[in-house]
Amino acid sequence: MSTQFVAVQWNPFKKKYDLILWLGNLIFLSTFTITNLILFPHHNINTILIRGLGLLSVLLLHLILIIGPLSRLDARFLPILYNRRHLGVSMFLLAASHGLLSLLWFHGGGNTDLLSSLFLSNTHYFSLQFFPFQTLGFAALLILAMMAATSHDFWLGFLSPLWWKSMHMLVYLAYALVMLHIVTGIL
């Protein structure tokens, strides 16, 4: 392999960026959970966490997609753009938590394994009302996983900028799948 691996260079800005990002995530999830427990005390904590993680993931995905155009309009957004890949990996971890918790909560404890249950429990692909929205989320999560796994500069050098950029343009397909997941699911 001609490309060398270089560890992430954790400078003070990156540390502060991630600290602010994850404190914001924790504050959002805590506020969402507590508010829902107060307003809807009969709701299950697992369902509240699933919805909170999903909502936070979607909000971060929107921020990731809008930060490029915003930074072109106003230089004050450049610090957020500087480590947008940190946002992407964080968003993937939150979305993966949403997916895993959903999978365990809604498909665990049955007669079949989790993935079989996910794909075989609802096969109404020609019905808008009963469309299996979870498969859309799973497909989006696979794309986001590939992007998170290749977000390090090593992959940019190893795959070539053209391949890497082409692969990361799949974020728009993932976005479409996430929006369809929401529209055919909770909406």
Residue frames as qw, qx, qy, qz and C-alpha x, y, z in Angstrom:
[[0.000, 0.891, 0.453, 0.000, 0.00, 0.00, 0.00],
 [0.477, 0.371, -0.006, 0.797, 1.52, 3.30, -1.03],
 [0.250, -0.720, -0.055, -0.645, -0.61, 5.54, 1.16],
 [0.339, 0.058, -0.734, 0.585, 0.45, 5.84, 4.77],
 [0.425, -0.716, -0.542, -0.112, -1.95, 5.95, 7.66],
 [0.175, 0.295, -0.343, 0.874, -1.68, 9.11, 9.75],
 [0.209, -0.504, -0.762, 0.348, -3.63, 9.25, 12.99],
 [0.040, -0.879, -0.369, -0.300, -6.16, 12.03, 13.49],
 [0.380, 0.215, -0.282, 0.854, -4.30, 15.16, 14.51],
 [0.340, -0.760, -0.554, 0.028, -6.27, 16.22, 17.59],
 [0.250, 0.304, -0.151, 0.907, -5.50, 19.91, 17.84],
 [0.028, 0.242, 0.589, -0.770, -7.22, 22.09, 20.47],
 [0.431, 0.154, -0.167, -0.873, -9.82, 23.28, 17.94],
 [0.561, -0.030, -0.752, -0.345, -10.90, 19.72, 17.09],
 [0.286, -0.186, -0.831, 0.440, -11.14, 18.83, 20.77],
 [0.178, 0.253, 0.333, -0.891, -13.27, 21.91, 21.49],
 [0.476, 0.114, -0.465, -0.737, -15.38, 21.24, 18.37],
 [0.521, -0.119, -0.836, -0.121, -16.14, 17.67, 19.44],
 [0.149, -0.213, -0.707, 0.657, -16.75, 18.68, 23.05],
 [0.323, 0.220, 0.095, -0.915, -19.30, 21.30, 21.99],
 [0.527, 0.065, -0.635, -0.561, -20.87, 18.87, 19.50],
 [0.484, -0.167, -0.857, 0.065, -21.31, 16.06, 22.01],
 [0.009, -0.234, -0.572, 0.786, -22.41, 18.35, 24.84],
 [0.425, 0.165, -0.153, -0.877, -25.03, 19.73, 22.46],
 [0.545, -0.028, -0.769, -0.334, -26.09, 16.19, 21.56],
 [0.318, -0.209, -0.830, 0.408, -26.41, 15.22, 25.22],
 [0.155, 0.229, 0.326, -0.904, -28.33, 18.41, 26.08],
 [0.501, 0.088, -0.407, -0.758, -30.69, 17.84, 23.15],
 [0.540, -0.101, -0.826, -0.130, -31.32, 14.18, 24.03],
 [0.193, -0.213, -0.725, 0.625, -31.77, 14.96, 27.73],
 [0.273, 0.204, 0.131, -0.931, -34.17, 17.82, 27.03],
 [0.543, 0.047, -0.576, -0.609, -36.10, 15.75, 24.48],
 [0.464, -0.137, -0.870, 0.098, -36.37, 12.77, 26.83],
 [0.085, -0.245, -0.621, 0.740, -37.35, 14.76, 29.93],
 [0.358, 0.163, -0.069, -0.917, -39.89, 16.86, 28.00],
 [0.576, -0.018, -0.668, -0.472, -41.48, 13.76, 26.51],
 [0.373, -0.182, -0.853, 0.316, -41.59, 11.99, 29.88],
 [0.079, 0.250, 0.432, -0.863, -43.36, 15.03, 31.37],
 [0.454, 0.219, -0.190, -0.843, -45.78, 15.61, 28.48],
 [0.810, 0.090, -0.427, -0.391, -46.42, 11.94, 27.68],
 [0.369, -0.509, 0.711, -0.316, -45.83, 9.93, 30.88],
 [0.884, 0.082, 0.385, -0.252, -47.50, 6.86, 29.37],
 [0.685, 0.642, -0.341, -0.054, -44.92, 6.60, 26.56],
 [0.944, -0.198, 0.020, 0.262, -42.19, 4.00, 26.87],
 [0.306, -0.812, 0.318, 0.381, -38.66, 5.30, 27.49],
 [0.576, -0.064, 0.658, 0.481, -37.32, 3.14, 24.65],
 [0.382, 0.705, 0.527, 0.282, -39.70, 4.71, 22.14],
 [0.084, -0.985, -0.028, 0.147, -38.79, 8.19, 23.39],
 [0.459, -0.587, 0.493, 0.449, -35.07, 7.45, 23.01],
 [0.560, 0.263, 0.660, 0.426, -35.60, 5.98, 19.54],
 [0.248, 0.873, 0.378, 0.181, -37.45, 9.11, 18.45],
 [0.256, -0.924, 0.137, 0.248, -34.95, 11.45, 20.10],
 [0.542, -0.349, 0.580, 0.499, -31.96, 9.75, 18.46],
 [0.485, 0.481, 0.623, 0.381, -33.74, 9.76, 15.12],
 [0.094, 0.966, 0.240, 0.028, -34.68, 13.43, 15.35],
 [0.361, -0.804, 0.308, 0.358, -31.18, 14.46, 16.42],
 [0.595, -0.052, 0.633, 0.493, -29.68, 12.43, 13.56],
 [0.382, 0.698, 0.517, 0.316, -31.94, 14.14, 11.02],
 [0.094, -0.987, -0.043, 0.121, -31.16, 17.58, 12.41],
 [0.472, -0.594, 0.475, 0.446, -27.42, 16.89, 12.18],
 [0.571, 0.260, 0.641, 0.443, -27.84, 15.56, 8.63],
 [0.229, 0.903, 0.331, 0.152, -29.52, 18.82, 7.67],
 [0.284, -0.900, 0.204, 0.260, -26.73, 20.81, 9.30],
 [0.610, -0.246, 0.585, 0.475, -24.11, 18.74, 7.44],
 [0.483, 0.493, 0.592, 0.416, -25.81, 19.39, 4.11],
 [0.089, 0.953, 0.259, 0.132, -26.45, 23.10, 4.65],
 [0.514, -0.731, 0.116, 0.434, -23.08, 24.05, 6.14],
 [0.574, 0.065, 0.444, 0.684, -21.29, 24.07, 2.77],
 [0.168, 0.695, 0.424, 0.556, -23.59, 26.63, 1.15],
 [0.364, -0.909, -0.198, 0.034, -23.79, 28.67, 4.37],
 [0.621, -0.510, 0.184, 0.566, -20.00, 28.90, 4.62],
 [0.444, 0.299, 0.427, 0.729, -19.86, 30.24, 1.07],
 [0.072, -0.824, -0.378, -0.415, -22.34, 32.95, 2.01],
 [0.349, -0.873, 0.166, -0.298, -20.79, 33.87, 5.35],
 [0.499, 0.468, -0.654, 0.324, -17.26, 33.12, 6.57],
 [0.416, -0.457, 0.528, -0.583, -18.48, 32.77, 10.18],
 [0.941, -0.026, 0.125, -0.315, -19.69, 29.26, 9.29],
 [0.588, 0.570, -0.572, 0.056, -16.23, 28.10, 8.17],
 [0.172, -0.449, 0.790, -0.379, -15.25, 26.74, 11.62],
 [0.779, 0.054, 0.478, -0.403, -18.19, 24.33, 11.45],
 [0.805, 0.541, -0.174, -0.171, -17.29, 23.35, 7.89],
 [0.101, 0.706, -0.694, 0.096, -13.66, 22.76, 8.91],
 [0.121, -0.189, 0.956, -0.188, -14.56, 19.50, 10.69],
 [0.702, 0.076, -0.112, -0.699, -17.78, 18.58, 8.93],
 [0.640, 0.135, -0.752, -0.086, -16.60, 14.97, 8.83],
 [0.057, 0.044, -0.790, 0.609, -16.71, 14.94, 12.65],
 [0.543, 0.121, 0.211, -0.804, -20.37, 15.94, 12.36],
 [0.712, 0.215, -0.496, -0.447, -20.89, 13.13, 9.85],
 [0.448, 0.106, -0.861, 0.215, -19.34, 10.42, 11.99],
 [0.150, 0.036, 0.635, -0.757, -21.22, 11.70, 15.05],
 [0.636, 0.159, -0.047, -0.754, -24.47, 11.74, 13.08],
 [0.659, 0.157, -0.704, -0.213, -23.81, 8.16, 11.94],
 [0.215, 0.056, -0.856, 0.466, -23.19, 7.01, 15.54],
 [0.372, 0.130, 0.429, -0.813, -26.48, 8.60, 16.63],
 [0.699, 0.225, -0.296, -0.611, -28.36, 7.15, 13.63],
 [0.523, 0.164, -0.836, 0.020, -26.81, 3.72, 14.27],
 [0.049, 0.021, 0.764, -0.643, -27.95, 3.95, 17.90],
 [0.572, 0.198, 0.106, -0.789, -31.44, 4.84, 16.66],
 [0.693, 0.247, -0.552, -0.393, -31.40, 1.88, 14.28],
 [0.363, 0.138, -0.886, 0.253, -29.99, -0.63, 16.76],
 [0.223, 0.075, 0.638, -0.733, -32.39, 0.39, 19.51],
 [0.657, 0.227, -0.087, -0.714, -35.30, 0.21, 17.02],
 [0.610, 0.236, -0.730, -0.196, -34.19, -3.19, 15.82],
 [0.197, 0.051, -0.877, 0.435, -33.88, -4.56, 19.36],
 [0.315, 0.138, 0.486, -0.803, -37.12, -2.98, 20.60],
 [0.670, 0.315, -0.003, -0.673, -39.40, -3.73, 17.66],
 [0.782, 0.332, -0.475, -0.231, -37.85, -6.96, 16.31],
 [0.115, 0.387, -0.847, 0.347, -36.17, -8.53, 19.33],
 [0.419, -0.061, 0.729, -0.538, -37.63, -11.42, 21.27],
 [0.774, 0.299, -0.075, -0.553, -39.35, -13.00, 18.27],
 [0.933, 0.010, 0.359, 0.003, -39.03, -16.37, 16.59],
 [0.760, 0.526, 0.065, 0.376, -36.61, -15.12, 13.91],
 [0.569, -0.209, -0.067, 0.792, -33.33, -13.27, 14.04],
 [0.015, -0.682, -0.199, 0.704, -33.39, -9.47, 14.00],
 [0.060, 0.378, -0.483, -0.788, -32.51, -8.86, 10.35],
 [0.043, -0.245, -0.907, -0.339, -34.89, -11.54, 9.07],
 [0.029, -0.667, -0.659, 0.346, -37.62, -9.97, 11.15],
 [0.012, -0.580, 0.058, 0.812, -36.76, -6.52, 9.79],
 [0.150, 0.277, -0.608, -0.728, -37.04, -7.59, 6.16],
 [0.216, -0.170, -0.913, -0.301, -39.75, -10.25, 6.37],
 [0.014, 0.417, 0.736, -0.533, -42.22, -8.95, 8.96],
 [0.346, 0.737, 0.262, -0.518, -43.64, -6.33, 6.57],
 [0.412, -0.022, 0.661, 0.627, -43.56, -6.86, 2.82],
 [0.299, 0.795, 0.510, -0.136, -46.21, -4.32, 1.76],
 [0.396, -0.253, 0.288, 0.834, -43.91, -2.57, -0.73],
 [0.050, 0.358, 0.581, 0.729, -46.85, -1.55, -2.94],
 [0.309, -0.785, -0.534, -0.059, -48.84, 0.11, -0.15],
 [0.159, 0.623, -0.184, 0.743, -48.21, 3.71, 0.86],
 [0.593, -0.644, 0.055, -0.480, -50.03, 3.31, 4.16],
 [0.898, -0.394, 0.194, -0.012, -48.21, 0.12, 5.24],
 [0.637, 0.657, -0.353, 0.197, -44.91, 0.61, 3.41],
 [0.862, -0.345, -0.168, 0.332, -41.98, -1.06, 5.27],
 [0.082, 0.966, -0.136, 0.206, -40.27, 2.23, 6.15],
 [0.669, -0.641, 0.356, 0.124, -37.66, 0.47, 8.29],
 [0.829, 0.163, 0.340, 0.413, -35.93, -0.98, 5.22],
 [0.337, 0.855, 0.057, 0.389, -35.46, 2.55, 3.88],
 [0.375, -0.876, 0.275, -0.131, -33.77, 3.55, 7.13],
 [0.853, -0.271, 0.382, 0.230, -31.59, 0.45, 7.00],
 [0.705, 0.505, 0.231, 0.441, -30.46, 1.27, 3.44],
 [0.061, 0.933, -0.092, 0.343, -29.68, 4.86, 4.45],
 [0.632, -0.707, 0.316, -0.007, -27.74, 3.60, 7.47],
 [0.882, 0.050, 0.296, 0.363, -25.60, 1.38, 5.24],
 [0.466, 0.728, 0.074, 0.497, -24.64, 4.39, 3.10],
 [0.255, -0.901, 0.184, -0.298, -23.91, 6.51, 6.19],
 [0.843, -0.435, 0.280, 0.146, -21.80, 3.66, 7.64],
 [0.789, 0.321, 0.196, 0.486, -19.71, 3.50, 4.47],
 [0.202, 0.843, -0.018, 0.498, -19.22, 7.27, 4.56],
 [0.529, -0.804, 0.219, -0.163, -18.32, 7.31, 8.27],
 [0.904, -0.217, 0.260, 0.259, -15.87, 4.44, 7.81],
 [0.677, 0.331, 0.227, 0.617, -14.10, 6.27, 4.97],
 [0.037, -0.982, -0.162, -0.094, -14.16, 9.77, 6.43],
 [0.590, -0.638, 0.228, 0.440, -10.49, 9.75, 7.50],
 [0.245, 0.826, -0.349, -0.368, -7.95, 11.43, 5.20],
 [0.393, -0.298, 0.843, 0.217, -6.26, 8.05, 4.69],
 [0.547, 0.426, 0.721, 0.015, -9.21, 6.92, 2.56],
 [0.334, 0.889, 0.033, -0.311, -9.16, 10.16, 0.59],
 [0.001, 0.713, -0.636, -0.295, -5.57, 9.41, -0.41],
 [0.414, -0.119, 0.899, 0.082, -6.03, 5.66, -0.83],
 [0.512, 0.523, 0.677, -0.079, -9.21, 5.77, -2.93],
 [0.281, 0.219, 0.354, 0.865, -8.28, 8.93, -4.91],
 [0.145, 0.247, 0.277, -0.917, -10.17, 12.18, -4.51],
 [0.453, 0.051, -0.468, -0.757, -12.52, 11.39, -7.42],
 [0.509, -0.198, -0.834, -0.078, -13.56, 7.99, -6.01],
 [0.222, -0.260, -0.662, 0.667, -13.84, 9.34, -2.48],
 [0.232, 0.190, 0.070, -0.952, -15.94, 12.33, -3.53],
 [0.505, -0.040, -0.624, -0.595, -18.16, 10.17, -5.74],
 [0.449, -0.246, -0.842, 0.170, -18.76, 7.79, -2.84],
 [0.131, -0.324, -0.531, 0.772, -19.52, 10.63, -0.45],
 [0.300, 0.008, -0.260, -0.918, -22.00, 12.15, -2.89],
 [0.404, -0.292, -0.848, -0.181, -24.21, 9.21, -1.92],
 [0.044, -0.224, -0.580, 0.782, -25.15, 11.37, 1.05],
 [0.399, 0.118, -0.128, -0.900, -27.91, 12.76, -1.16],
 [0.598, -0.095, -0.726, -0.327, -29.29, 9.26, -1.76],
 [0.350, -0.200, -0.779, 0.479, -29.05, 8.61, 1.98],
 [0.150, 0.139, 0.257, -0.944, -30.89, 11.89, 2.60],
 [0.551, -0.003, -0.417, -0.723, -33.68, 10.87, 0.22],
 [0.573, -0.140, -0.808, -0.008, -33.94, 7.47, 1.91],
 [0.181, -0.176, -0.639, 0.727, -34.06, 9.09, 5.36],
 [0.330, 0.095, 0.038, -0.938, -36.80, 11.50, 4.27],
 [0.635, -0.053, -0.587, -0.499, -38.81, 8.59, 2.79],
 [0.435, -0.116, -0.822, 0.350, -38.19, 6.64, 6.01],
 [0.040, 0.177, 0.467, -0.866, -39.72, 9.51, 7.97],
 [0.457, 0.094, -0.202, -0.861, -42.61, 10.20, 5.58],
 [0.693, -0.058, -0.625, -0.355, -43.66, 6.56, 5.32],
 [0.464, -0.109, -0.771, 0.423, -42.96, 5.94, 8.99],
 [0.162, -0.373, -0.581, 0.705, -43.79, 8.38, 11.75],
 [0.237, 0.213, -0.080, -0.944, -45.57, 10.89, 9.48]]
